[in-house]
Amino acid sequence: MTVFNPRTDLAALRARLASHTGLRIACYCAAWCDTCTQYRPAFEDLARRMPEALFIWIDIEDDPEWLGDEDVENFPTLLVQDREGTRFWGTQLPHIQHLERLVRSAGSMAPTDEGPGDLAGF
């Protein structure tokens, strides 16, 4: 599955967000961040292994509007949402197995109002 980037895939991303009913997983990063550069291939591989989810890679300097009023202080900062709300918003260690476990358990997590808001609204 494709990892969408608002900078290069905005029309396709908006169309997918409008129709997608499953999990939305966004990684907030920065082009200058070595941790992000190293994490990205694993994030893309996880997207291929979990085609039922929508994966988004957001550079906070190129697309700060996708953060809303939130700040990112550490990388990777991850957002996991579904139609009911945000299931996770925060920093994780850059080990993809942590995100994979989080995604697999997201349905059992209570929705919260934390995070940049509903991605489907961007």
N, C-alpha and C positions, 0 to 999 in steps of 0.2 A: 504494500500500500504506500501511497505517496505521503510524504511529510510536506504539508503545505507551509508556505512562507508568504505572509501578507505583502511583502515587498514585491514579489515576483508572481504570485498566484492569487491576487486579491479577488478577481471575479469568480474563479473556480472555488476558492475558499468560502466566499459568501454563499454561493449556491449550495455547497456541501453543508455548511452550517445551517442553512434554512431547511434542509431536508433530513439531516442526520438526527437519529433518535437515540443513539448510543452514547458512550463516553467520549468526551472531548479532552484530550491531553495536550497541554501547551507547555513548552519549555521556553522560559525567558532567559535570554543569553545576551552576549555582546561579542562582536567580531574579534575584539582584541583579547578575549579571555582564552587562555590556553586550555583551561579545564573544559570549557564549552567545545572547543575544537576537538578535543579528545573524546568527549562524551557524545558528540553528534552521530558518528557511525553506529554506535550501539543504540541510540534513540531511533535512528532510521531502520535498523534491523528489527527492533521491537515493533515498529509500525508495520513492517512486512509480516511479522508473526502474529499480529493482532489486527487483522483487516476490519474487524467489526468496530474498532475505535477510530476516531479522527485525531490525527496527530498534527500539531502545529509547532513550528519553530519560529520564535519571535525575537528579533534583535531589538533590545530595548532602546537603542540609540536611533535606529532607522525607523522604528514604529512605536514611539512612546505612547501613542493614544491607546494602544492595546493593553496598557497597564492601568488605565483609569487614574485614580488618585493614589494608587499604590506605589511603593518604592521597592526596588530590588537591591539588596545589599550584598548578597552572596549568590554564587552560581553552583549548580543549576537551581533555579527557582522554578517550581513546577505547579501547574494548575490542573486539577482533575475535576471535571464537571459532567453532569448529565442534565436532563430536562428539569430535574427537581432542584438543582442548585450545585454549589461547589461542594465537592467531597473532600478536597485537599487543596491547600494553598500554602506553599512554603518551600524552604530550601531542603534539599536532600544531599547526602553524600553522592558523588558522581559514580555510582555503581548501578548499572542498569537493572540488576536483579532487585534492587530496592524499589525502583519504580514498577517493575513487573509485579511484585508482590502487592504493592499499593493498588495498582489497577485491578488486580484480581479480587481484592477485598473491598473495592470502592462501594459496591452496592450495599454493603453492610454498615457503611459509615453514614452518620446522620448529616444531612445537608447543613451548610453554614452560610452566613452572609459574607464571610471573609473573601478577600481576593478582589480582582479588578472588575467583577461583574460578569454578567452572562455574555460569553463570547458570541453567541448567536446575534447579539445586538450590535456588533461592530460592522 
